C-alpha cells in the first residue's frame, strides 16, 4: 500500500502535530511491512526563534519526506494564512500526480484537511482525516466579530467539503463529538487522543528540596499564543505570588511580545521567559520544576479541546496547575491525580487552586500505561489500514 501523509508540521519541528504524525508514521511502517509512505510537510517553522536544519528531501527505506520552505512568519492569522497558502500551492504541485492508494491528513486549522480532501478527490482515493481542532468554532473567538461573521460561511463550506470527503474522521478530543455528530451525523468517527511520547515515559527524579522557604519553581512549556492566553493571567498571578513563586515560561508564539510587555508593566521580577528548546532539554526543565502550569484562554471553543500538554505533564509525576474548563477540566479531574483546575483568566481562583496541590512526586502509573503514545498510534494505524482496505 502507498500512503500519502499531509501534515503541516513534522520532525524536527516542535509541535504536538509534529510528534503525533511522526509516531503514527512509525507505527504504520512497523505494522504494515509493505506500506510505502510519502510525507508532504514544511521546513521547520513553528517558532521564529527556533530553527532546526532539515533537508528538503529525505528518503529512509519506505519513508519519503518532502519539506516545503515557507516565508518567515511570527504567527498571527494573516501570517499563518500566507504560510499555509505557500504550503498548499507547493503541496498540490507535489501531490497532484502522486501514485498512492490513500491519503491521511492531520489538521488543526482546517485547511490541511481541505487540502487532503482536494488531493484525495483528485486522485480518486480514500481519505482518512485526523482533526485536532474545530477551526470554525475557534475562529469566532479569536477573530474580531465582523471578520469571523464574514468568513464563517466560507469556512463552514470548506469544513463540510473536508468531512464529507473523508472515509473516516478521527477526533483528537472526545469533546469534539457533539459538534461533529450534530453537523455530520452520517460520518464514521474515532477518538484516538494525543498521548505520552517515549521521551517522557521514564520517571523523573523528585524535585530538589532546596533551602527552607525558597519560592516554588513553576514551569510552563509550549506555545505563547492567543489560545493559551498567558498574557491575560500570568502578570496578575505573578504579582499576587511575588516571593512565593518563580515562573519559568519556555516557548514562543504570536503573543510572546504581549506577555513580555504585560510582565514588565506589572513590575514582576519573578517571571523568566526563555526560547523554545529541544525535547531532551525540556525534560531537564521539567525535572527542576515543583509545579507544571497549563492555561487556555477563556474561549467557548476551548471548552471542547484536550491539550496535548496534559499527557506530557502528567507523565512527569509533577503537580499540574491548570486554567482550563469544559472537557479538559473534566479529563484532568477524572484521569490525573494531583491536578488542580481553575477557571481560565481567573488569577484569584488560580491562587486558591495552587493551595490545593500536593507538592512532591505523585506517580501516575495507570495514566501512563493507558495513554502511551506508541500504543495509541499502533491502534490508530491499524484503524487507518482497515478503513483503506474497506474502501478499496
C-alpha positions in Angstrom: 0.0 0.0 0.0 1.2 3.5 -0.8 0.0 6.2 1.7 0.3 9.9 1.2 0.5 11.8 4.5 -0.2 15.6 4.7 1.0 17.3 7.9 1.9 20.9 8.2 4.4 20.0 11.0 6.8 17.1 11.1 10.1 16.5 12.9 12.4 18.2 13.6 9.8 20.9 14.1 8.4 21.3 17.6 4.7 20.9 17.9 2.1 18.4 19.1 1.1 17.8 15.5 4.7 17.0 14.5 5.3 14.5 17.3 1.9 12.9 16.7 2.4 12.4 13.0 6.0 11.1 13.5 4.8 8.3 15.9 1.8 7.4 13.7 4.1 7.1 10.6 6.5 4.9 12.5 3.6 2.7 13.7 2.3 2.3 10.2 5.7 1.3 8.9 6.0 -1.3 11.7 2.6 -3.0 11.4 2.4 -2.8 7.6 5.7 -4.1 6.2 4.6 -3.5 2.6 3.4 0.1 3.2 5.3 2.9 1.4 4.7 6.3 3.0 5.3 9.8 1.5 5.0 12.7 3.9 4.5 16.2 2.5 5.2 18.8 5.2 7.0 22.0 5.8 10.5 23.0 6.7 10.7 23.8 10.5 8.7 27.0 11.1 6.7 26.5 14.3 8.7 29.1 16.2 10.5 32.1 14.7 13.1 31.8 17.5 13.7 28.0 16.9 15.2 26.8 13.6 16.5 23.3 13.1 18.2 22.2 9.9 16.2 19.8 7.8 16.7 18.8 4.2 14.1 19.4 1.6 14.0 15.7 0.8 14.6 12.6 2.9 14.3 9.0 1.8 14.8 6.5 4.6 13.7 3.0 3.5 10.0 3.0 2.9 9.6 6.6 4.2 9.9 9.6 1.9 9.7 13.1 3.4 9.2 16.2 1.3 9.6 19.5 3.1 8.3 22.8 1.7 10.1 26.0 2.6 7.8 28.7 3.8 8.1 32.5 4.1 9.3 33.7 7.5 6.4 34.5 9.9 5.8 35.2 13.6 2.3 33.8 13.9 -1.0 35.7 13.7 -3.9 34.9 11.4 -2.7 36.8 8.3 0.9 35.5 8.5 -0.3 31.9 9.1 -2.7 32.2 6.2 0.2 33.2 3.9 2.3 30.3 5.2 -0.5 27.8 4.6 -1.1 29.2 1.1 2.6 28.6 0.3 2.3 25.0 1.7 -1.0 24.3 -0.2 0.4 25.6 -3.5 3.6 23.6 -3.4 1.9 20.7 -1.8 -0.7 20.5 -4.5 2.1 20.5 -7.1 3.9 17.7 -5.3 0.8 15.5 -4.9 -1.3 16.2 -8.0 0.3 13.3 -9.9 1.3 11.2 -6.9 0.8 7.5 -7.1 -0.9 6.5 -3.8 -3.7 4.2 -2.6 -4.9 6.6 0.2 -4.4 10.0 1.8 -4.0 10.7 5.5 -4.3 14.4 6.6 -3.9 15.7 10.1 -5.2 19.2 10.6 -5.6 21.7 13.4 -6.6 24.8 11.4 -8.9 23.0 8.9 -7.0 23.9 5.7 -4.7 20.9 5.7 -7.9 18.8 5.9 -9.3 20.7 2.9 -6.0 20.2 1.0 -6.2 16.5 1.9 -9.8 16.3 0.6 -8.9 18.0 -2.6 -5.9 15.7 -3.2 -7.9 12.6 -2.4 -10.7 13.6 -4.7 -8.3 14.5 -7.5 -6.6 11.1 -7.2 -9.8 9.1 -6.6 -8.5 7.5 -3.4 -9.9 7.3 0.2 -9.1 10.0 2.8 -8.6 9.4 6.5 -8.8 12.7 8.4 -7.3 13.5 11.8 -8.9 16.6 13.3 -7.0 18.3 16.2 -9.1 21.5 16.5 -12.5 22.9 15.4 -11.4 25.8 13.3 -14.9 27.2 12.5 -15.6 27.3 16.3 -12.3 28.8 17.3 -12.4 31.4 14.6 -15.5 33.0 16.2 -13.5 33.5 19.4 -10.1 34.6 18.2 -11.0 36.9 15.3 -13.0 40.2 15.5 -16.7 39.5 15.3 -17.2 41.3 11.9 -14.3 39.3 10.4 -15.4 36.0 11.8 -19.0 36.6 10.8 -18.0 37.4 7.2 -15.6 34.4 7.0 -17.8 31.8 8.7 -20.0 30.7 5.8 -16.9 30.1 3.6 -15.1 28.1 6.2 -18.2 26.1 7.1 -18.4 25.1 3.4 -14.8 24.1 3.4 -15.3 22.1 6.6 -18.3 20.3 5.1 -16.2 19.5 2.0 -13.4 18.0 4.0 -15.6 16.0 6.4 -17.9 14.8 3.6 -14.9 13.6 1.5 -13.4 11.5 4.3 -13.9 7.8 4.6 -13.3 8.2 8.3 -12.6 11.0 10.7 -10.5 10.8 13.9 -11.2 13.5 16.6 -8.3 14.1 19.0 -10.7 15.1 21.7 -14.0 13.4 22.7 -15.2 16.9 23.5 -15.4 17.4 19.7 -18.0 14.6 19.2 -21.2 16.6 19.8 -20.2 19.3 17.3 -19.4 16.8 14.6 -22.3 14.5 15.3 -24.7 17.4 15.1 -23.4 18.7 11.8 -22.3 15.5 10.0 -24.3 12.6 11.6 -23.6 10.1 8.9 -19.8 10.1 9.2 -17.7 7.5 10.9 -15.7 8.9 13.9 -13.0 7.6 16.2 -11.3 9.3 19.1 -7.6 8.4 19.2 -6.3 11.1 21.6 -2.8 12.6 22.0 -0.6 10.6 24.2 2.7 10.4 26.1 5.8 10.4 23.9 8.5 7.8 24.8 10.9 10.5 25.9 8.7 11.2 28.9 7.8 7.7 29.9 11.0 7.3 32.1 10.1 8.6 35.5 11.7 11.9 36.6 13.5 12.2 39.9 11.8 14.1 42.7 12.4 17.8 42.6 15.3 19.1 44.6 14.2 20.3 48.1 16.4 23.4 48.2 16.8 25.8 51.1 13.8 26.2 53.5 11.3 28.8 52.4 12.6 29.0 48.8 10.0 30.1 46.2 8.2 27.3 44.3 9.5 26.8 40.8 6.6 26.8 38.3 7.3 25.8 34.7 5.2 26.4 31.6 6.4 25.0 28.3 4.6 25.4 25.0 3.1 27.9 22.6 2.6 31.5 23.7 -0.3 32.5 21.6 -3.8 33.9 21.9 -5.1 30.4 22.5 -3.0 30.0 25.7 -3.8 33.5 27.0 -0.7 33.7 29.2 -0.7 37.5 28.8 -4.2 37.6 30.4 -3.3 35.6 33.6 0.4 35.4 34.3 1.3 39.1 35.1 -1.5 39.3 37.7 -0.8 35.9 39.0 3.0 36.5 39.3 2.3 39.8 41.1 0.0 38.1 43.6 2.6 35.4 44.3 5.7 37.5 44.4 8.2 36.0 46.8 6.3 32.7 46.9 6.5 31.5 43.3 9.0 31.9 40.4 7.7 31.3 36.9 9.7 30.0 34.0 8.0 30.2 30.6 9.6 28.2 27.8 8.3 28.8 24.3 7.4 31.3 21.7 4.4 32.5 19.7 2.3 35.3 18.5 1.5 36.7 22.0 5.0 36.5 23.4 5.7 40.2 23.0 2.4 41.0 24.7 3.3 38.7 27.6 6.7 40.3 28.0 5.2 43.8 27.9 2.5 42.9 30.5 5.0 41.3 32.8 7.2 44.3 32.6 4.3 46.7 33.1 3.2 44.7 36.2 6.7 45.1 37.7 7.1 41.3 38.0 10.6 40.1 38.6 9.5 36.5 39.2 8.8 35.6 35.6 11.5 34.4 33.2 10.7 33.8 29.5 13.0 31.5 27.6 13.3 30.4 24.0 11.9 27.0 22.9 14.3 24.1 23.5 14.7 20.6 22.1 12.8 17.8 23.8 15.8 16.4 25.8 16.3 19.9 27.3 12.6 20.2 28.0 12.7 17.0 30.1 15.6 18.5 32.1 13.5 21.7 32.7 10.6 19.6 34.0 13.0 17.8 36.3 13.7 21.1 38.1 10.0 22.1 38.4 7.9 21.9 41.6 4.7 22.5 39.6 3.8 22.5 35.9 1.5 25.2 34.7 -1.2 24.9 31.9 -3.6 27.6 30.7 -6.1 28.1 27.8 -7.8 31.4 27.1 -11.4 31.7 28.2 -13.0 31.0 24.8 -16.1 28.8 24.4 -14.3 26.8 21.6 -11.6 25.7 24.1 -14.2 24.0 26.3 -14.1 21.2 23.8 -10.3 20.7 23.4 -7.9 18.3 25.1 -4.4 19.9 25.1 -1.6 17.5 24.3 0.5 19.1 27.0 -1.7 17.4 29.6 -0.2 14.0 28.7 3.4 15.1 28.8 2.9 16.9 32.1 1.1 14.0 33.7 3.9 11.6 32.9 6.4 13.6 34.9 4.5 13.0 38.2 4.7 16.7 39.0 1.7 18.6 40.3 -0.4 20.2 37.5 -1.9 23.6 37.9 -4.3 24.1 35.1 -6.5 27.0 34.0 -8.9 25.1 31.7 -12.6 24.4 31.5 -15.1 22.0 29.9 -13.7 18.7 28.6 -10.1 19.4 29.5 -11.1 20.3 33.1 -13.3 17.2 33.4 -10.5 15.0 32.0 -7.9 16.3 34.5 -10.3 15.8 37.5 -11.2 12.3 36.3 -7.9 10.9 35.0 -5.0 12.8 36.5 -4.3 12.6 40.3 -2.9 15.8 41.9 -4.1 18.2 39.2 -5.8 21.3 40.4 -8.1 23.1 38.0 -9.2 26.8 38.0 -11.3 28.8 35.6 -9.2 30.4 32.8 -8.0 34.0 33.3 -9.1 34.0 37.0 -6.0 34.9 39.0 -7.7 34.7 42.4 -9.1 31.3 41.5 -5.6 30.2 40.4 -4.1 31.1 43.8 -6.8 29.1 45.5 -6.1 26.1 43.1 -2.4 26.3 43.9 -3.1 25.8 47.6 -5.0 22.5 46.8 -2.0 20.9 45.2 0.1 18.2 47.0 3.8 19.2 46.4 6.2 16.4 45.6 6.2 13.5 43.2 2.9 11.6 42.7 3.5 8.7 40.2 0.6 8.3 37.8 1.2 4.7 36.8 -2.2 3.9 35.5 -2.4 7.0 33.4 1.0 6.4 31.8 0.0 2.8 31.0 -3.3 3.9 29.4 -2.0 6.8 27.3 1.4 5.8 26.0 1.7 7.4 22.5 3.1 4.3 20.8 0.2 2.2 21.9 -2.4 4.8 20.8 -0.6 5.2 17.4 -0.5 1.5 16.8 -4.3 1.2 17.3 -4.8 4.2 15.1 -2.5 2.9 12.4 -4.5 -0.4 12.4 -7.7 1.5 12.0 -6.3 3.5 9.1 -5.3 0.3 7.3 -8.7 -1.3 7.9 -10.5 1.8 6.6 -8.4 1.9 3.5 -8.9 -1.9 2.9 -12.7 -1.5 3.2 -12.7 1.4 0.8 -10.8 -0.4 -1.9 
